[in-house]
């Protein structure tokens, strides 16, 4: 194991410990037992808001307690991202903008009058990951796809409040992809149909990051997507789950012994996070009939420095009958790309892999330095 990978894992463990301390503090806070759920949640959101620094333009992000229009455990909503945000080259800056404008579309996306040309006849649908949104995931990739002549569309799916099962992360603005994955997959299906109707296209291509890739796979298998999708490109997708450096594996082992420890953490981590833990019922159903469906071309990209989808090669797929699969380790042929789970979508190499996956006539993938955690070539 290289020194960079050790550093990445140590940093991730520090973040896990910090999160554990935060949760413990919230659970054991004085007076919590006598407070109502509404005041509890609002107090927690107010505490988070107080710790958020103002944006460069002076706007102040604010944590919200979003119970959704239809409150109830396991409920979520979705909406097309609207109003293009600026092009970004680094994930931290994009994340900050995503807090201030949580439903912003990445540049080049959701231009509903776009009509695909003969060179790129399939619109491209972008699907973000857990606790993310369309903007902060695709602020770098989306404009490059649009510049290459693609009609690009992005959905904010799985919008769910804390009292609906979204977990602690849902109190921050723009932290989507937290609702039950079966419902999110239905939202994806509806969005794809909307894109096909607006553009007149027979099929779409999908680019999914993390949970977004796994949802796309569910849509292909159970939502009628096999007839409507030509290519699926995924980055760090949790196709076979994640061990979260062994933590999820331990939790699943304890669950299998009859102690529902993962159920205990469901209100904290959120429904979709528990469903992505290795061995979950969702993943067992997803992969019971094999990894792929006939007629779809899959490009599956993993990074050795992924601290979320790990072991990283669990993201790879095995081709079944009638499917084509290209499994790619980002660092093969480009050791200086140190992208982790989030900076993967801000890697010039990853963007060029996407362009070639969508169009084999595109230029060969580039190789550029992209640092762990910071991304953007080291520039914020």
HELIX and SHEET records of a PDB file:
HELIX    1   1 UNK A    3  UNK A   27  1                                  25    
HELIX    2   2 UNK A   32  UNK A   34  5                                   3    
HELIX    3   3 UNK A   37  UNK A   50  1                                  14    
HELIX    4   4 UNK A   91  UNK A  100  1                                  10    
HELIX    5   5 UNK A  134  UNK A  138  1                                   5    
HELIX    6   6 UNK A  141  UNK A  147  1                                   7    
HELIX    7   7 UNK A  162  UNK A  164  5                                   3    
HELIX    8   8 UNK A  168  UNK A  171  5                                   4    
HELIX    9   9 UNK A  181  UNK A  199  1                                  19    
HELIX   10  10 UNK A  211  UNK A  222  1                                  12    
HELIX   11  11 UNK A  225  UNK A  227  5                                   3    
HELIX   12  12 UNK A  247  UNK A  256  1                                  10    
HELIX   13  13 UNK A  261  UNK A  269  1                                   9    
HELIX   14  14 UNK A  271  UNK A  275  1                                   5    
HELIX   15  15 UNK A  281  UNK A  287  1                                   7    
HELIX   16  16 UNK A  312  UNK A  315  5                                   4    
HELIX   17  17 UNK A  343  UNK A  346  5                                   4    
HELIX   18  18 UNK A  348  UNK A  358  1                                  11    
HELIX   19  19 UNK A  376  UNK A  378  5                                   3    
SHEET    1   A 7 UNK A  77  UNK A  80  0                                        
SHEET    2   A 7 UNK A 152  UNK A 159 -1                                        
SHEET    3   A 7 UNK A 123  UNK A 127  1                                        
SHEET    4   A 7 UNK A 204  UNK A 209  1                                        
SHEET    5   A 7 UNK A 229  UNK A 235  1                                        
SHEET    6   A 7 UNK A 297  UNK A 302  1                                        
SHEET    7   A 7 UNK A 324  UNK A 329  1                                        
END                                                                             
